Amino acid sequence: YGIWMTTNPCPVDHWFYNLFEVKKPEGCKFFRQPPGLIWVEDEFGLNGQWVTNPEAENLKWLPDSYYTKQSIGKDDDYIKVYLCGEWGELRSGKPVFPMFRDDIHTAKEPLIPNKELAITIGIDIGIHGNAAVFTQLLPTGQLLVFDELLEEGKSVTEFVQNVLKPHIYQNYLKYNFRIVMDPAAKIRSQSDKKSALDIFKEEGLPSDVAGTNEFIARREAVVYFLSKQDGFLLDPKCDYLRRGMISK
C-alpha cells in the first residue's frame, strides 16, 4: 500500500503546501529536487539572469541548455515553479526579493540561536497589525531569522504586554536582546502623548529606532545577506515571512 507522487510546487496557500510544509504528517515524506535554473546577479546586484544550476538533477542525461531554452519568453513566476521547483504564486508587480530561494534560504530543521550572541528583534508597529522578527548575526556573517510574531487588532500596549513580552520571557529570557523599531515609533499619540518607543521602554524592553525608513536602504540590507553564500537562513516555522519572501 502507499503512493508515490510527483508534482510541480503549488501556491503557498494550497492544501499541499499546508500539509507538507506546515503540518508535516507522520508517515509522509516530501523530497525536493535541486532547481534546474538559478538566478545570478552582477556584482552590483542590479542585473541578473537565469543560468543552469550545476547541481541540477540528471544533467548528464539532458540535452545542452535543456532548462535555459525552456525559460525563453517565460516570466519569473513560470520559471520558479516549472524550472526551479519553488513554491509558486501569481504576482502582480515585481517581487521585492527575487534572489530568495526557498530551497537554500529556508532551513531544513528548526534554528537554535546561540546563547553567547545577542538577539535583535525587529519591530513594525501599524494600524492594522504589529509584527516582530527575531534575528541573530553569527560570527561567520550569516544572518539567522528564527522566529516571528504577527498580531492583528491589538494596540501597541496590548501587543507588548500580552504578546511580545510573554513570548520573550518564555523563549528567550536567558539571551541578551535588543529591539529595533521603525523610526515612526517615535511619533507621539494625540491621546496620551506617548510614542510606541515610550511604551516599549516603560515595559522594560531595551528599545531604539532604526536610522532610516528609506526603502532602498532597507531592501539592500536584506539583499546583502541573500546575495552572500550561506548568508541568510530562515527558520521553517516563520511561515508568514517565508510566504512573503516566496511571493506574497
Disulfide bonds with the S-S distance in Angstrom:
none
